[in-house]
Amino acid sequence: MTNTQLKRSIGFITATAIVIGTVIGSGIFMKPAIVIGATGNSTLALLAWVIGGIITLASGLTIAEVSAKIPETGGLYVYIEKVYGRFWGFLCGWVQTVIYGPAVIGALGLYFGALFAGMFALPKESELWIGIIAVLFLSVINMLGSQFGGIVQSVLTAAKLLPIFVIIIFGVTKGNVPIFDMDSGSSQAINFGAAVLATLWAYDGWMNVGFVAGEMKNPAKTLPKAIITGILMVMFAYVAVNVALLHVLRADDIVTFGPNAASEAATILFGAFGGKLIAIGILISIFGCLNGKVLTFPRMPLAMATDGLFPFSRYFSRIHPKWRTPVFATLMQITIAIVMMLLGNADRLTDIAIFSVFLFYGFAFYALFLLRKSLPSNEQLYRVPLYPFTPIVALAGTAYIIMSTVLHAPLDTFLSIVVTISGIPIYYIITKKRQG
């Protein structure tokens, strides 16, 4: 593999589009029923979406200053390594490689399979295999050349926004169901923490723009503005979609329809044919999001292996001589993702993904306090507003999510922690070999 200087060609508009494109995927369509069921009524469900957005915005504002002080390609992995050292950087990359990335890919594949099977009235047992086929198909496309994956991504990113705009505009103007204080009709115990956790799956992905910081024209200024603008636009869209759904369907109906609630609302608004078109648009959105993850996530183990900081680095650092893609790294991520798909359901995988990554988000948020002390002040660079309140909100939200997940899904959190800790001996084995 040869390294060349990255071209700095990404401006504010493109960077903001990356934030929006990597965030909006399955969550806005898959999670409304989960959130309403966990909160018990529509008003608390909308509040959960707002709180999830506030936590995400505080997180984005905080990371924006961290990114301004460390304007390098690599995102979270680089921030952790620069502030806390190589050991913690390795653990962060390890978790993103063996838990977070595969869990995200697996969950998106399962959501796609569920919606595809529902649209064509296929047996429920076919959902898993449809999801696996979708993951394998996109993996092959992206391994054959990043230009193919990039073309697919560009087309699908434009298409994914259509169902969101249509549902918002027509749901708000044509619906007649009361929006507030509707009972969910769910028999499950009220768990507001689980509801906020579900919204954070929908908001997750904004950190990924940091992977291309080295290709931005002026990353110290562009990256913070893109993160903040992108998150604000996504937050507005998510709350608006939920308001639109609640204006068309009763809260208990949204819980009953589950992941098919948006397409059911579209059927009410536009008839059977219109409902099918919106359902296809939702499928395209999830497929595009899945393609983006399959395209980008293998770059993490590739980067670690290139640095000699991953098991079997000589294999996972290889770039295919003809296709110029990280074939071995992609195969590893996809294999772990498919195992997760076979062992867990989509909502469980999303909880595991969010819990595992928020452990290191917390480290990144706290890093701002350390960077303020260690680096000289530069008034020309972005500085987080309402410091230290904003990063404290981000940290408090992180602590709340971690504790809620521990209480809500103790087994999954235990397994995530075990896998995280398993990286410690691997790190020392790798570094001992390098020193030897």
Order of alpha helices (4+ residues) and beta strands (2+ residues): alpha-alpha-alpha-alpha-alpha-alpha-alpha-alpha-alpha-alpha-alpha-alpha-alpha-alpha-alpha-alpha-alpha-alpha-alpha
